[in-house]
Amino acid sequence: MENINWADLTFGYLKTDYNVRSYYRNGQWSDLEISDSEFINLHIAATSLHYGQEAFEGLKAFKGKDGKIRIFRMRENALRMQASSRGIMMAEFPIELFEKAVVEVVKQNLRFVPPYESGASLYIRPLLIGTSAQVGVKPAKEYLFVVFVTPVGPYFKEGFKTTPVGIFREYDRAAPHGTGTIKVGGNYAASLVAGEIAHSKGYSAVLYLDAKEKKYIDECGPANFFGIKNNTYITPLSSSILPSITNKSLMQLAEDTGMTVERRPVPLEELATLEEAGMCGTAAVISPIQRVDDVDKNQSYIFSKDGKPGAVSEKLYNKLRAIQYGEEEDKYGWTTII
Ligand SMILES: *Cc1c(COP(=O)(O)O)cnc(C)c1O
């Protein structure tokens, strides 16, 4: 293998050796198969292509200072993928088989797990799609589960730092009783236009408001939102946001450090009272917010004047990373050692 320059990796795709697959046919999931092909052979009328029967997951494996590889909270991803499947009428992939597939795909690609010093990690991407032909709008009878891996670089190459986000009211990501709570590709397709506009204006993400009233904060494109004030961790409760596993973990860690945790509707005006704000998800753990520009109202909420993250965000970020890299006790059994 050519030497991989771990430090130069981005959040992209690099071919690895193997992926792991299972097929749902006649009401049953097959045993896991190991494949060295990056391609799938798909029927032109597959429901995933026409009607969006597609769900995915994202998790990571980390190599610690002790040389051990740890996968973070994979059972949560297995459960969430089942919830996504129920949401768009796909066959549910069994939890134990999901965990077995994730462990197997990491074992099959050990040479792609970045070294501890690099700050990079191995991104794991499970995918579930409807594969059988259907022209009428109906769920497929056959499905494919596939999980592949790709090494990804450290999210913060120049150190942990803040970025600005923008509110653009003319775009919604998900409806109040739509598919916002499940991890389906359709939500991402719906967010691409607003995302591109935001990026072109210098924002790292769109901060979505609730689609119905535009009064409450929903989430930030592919990451949940949280705010900090008065020793309290505040994160929106909404019927159109994705239950982030990172957010769930941060809520636990915040509580453990003696903070109060509030999960409730967060009115837009409350931004003015927050001491810190951030986005959270597997990609970055925490991506602290420098300021929120309410682009339509020509108003800004500033959280960091010098671009530096707030102390609480930094503390929670370090704590979660320490568990992922095996440097702090994993008292909740969040990691699986390979
Ligand atoms: C995946 C995802 C997140 C982050 O979830 P994690 O489990 O923390 O990675 C947040 N919002 C949306 C819309 C997502 O799809």
Ligand as a Chemical Component Dictionary entry (heavy atoms), coordinates in Angstrom:
data_LIG
# 
_chem_comp.id                   LIG 
_chem_comp.type                 NON-POLYMER 
_chem_comp.pdbx_formal_charge   0 
_chem_comp.three_letter_code    LIG 
# 
loop_
_chem_comp_atom.comp_id 
_chem_comp_atom.atom_id 
_chem_comp_atom.alt_atom_id 
_chem_comp_atom.type_symbol 
_chem_comp_atom.charge 
_chem_comp_atom.model_Cartn_x 
_chem_comp_atom.model_Cartn_y 
_chem_comp_atom.model_Cartn_z 
_chem_comp_atom.pdbx_ordinal 
LIG C1 C1 C 0 -26.286 12.091 11.753 1  
LIG C2 C2 C 0 -26.941 13.390 12.063 2  
LIG C3 C3 C 0 -26.617 14.134 13.211 3  
LIG C4 C4 C 0 -25.525 13.730 14.174 4  
LIG O1 O1 O 0 -25.769 12.513 14.801 5  
LIG P1 P1 P 0 -24.586 11.729 15.525 6  
LIG O2 O2 O 0 -25.221 10.452 15.922 7  
LIG O3 O3 O 0 -24.172 12.548 16.679 8  
LIG O4 O4 O 0 -23.502 11.581 14.524 9  
LIG C5 C5 C 0 -27.316 15.304 13.451 10 
LIG N1 N1 N 0 -28.271 15.740 12.604 11 
LIG C6 C6 C 0 -28.604 15.062 11.494 12 
LIG C7 C7 C 0 -29.644 15.601 10.606 13 
LIG C8 C8 C 0 -27.951 13.871 11.185 14 
LIG O5 O5 O 0 -28.286 13.220 10.072 15 
# 
loop_
_chem_comp_bond.comp_id 
_chem_comp_bond.atom_id_1 
_chem_comp_bond.atom_id_2 
_chem_comp_bond.value_order 
_chem_comp_bond.pdbx_ordinal 
LIG C1 C2 SING 1  
LIG C2 C3 SING 2  
LIG C2 C8 DOUB 3  
LIG C3 C4 SING 4  
LIG C3 C5 DOUB 5  
LIG C4 O1 SING 6  
LIG O1 P1 SING 7  
LIG P1 O2 DOUB 8  
LIG P1 O3 SING 9  
LIG P1 O4 SING 10 
LIG C5 N1 SING 11 
LIG N1 C6 DOUB 12 
LIG C6 C7 SING 13 
LIG C6 C8 SING 14 
LIG C8 O5 SING 15 
# 
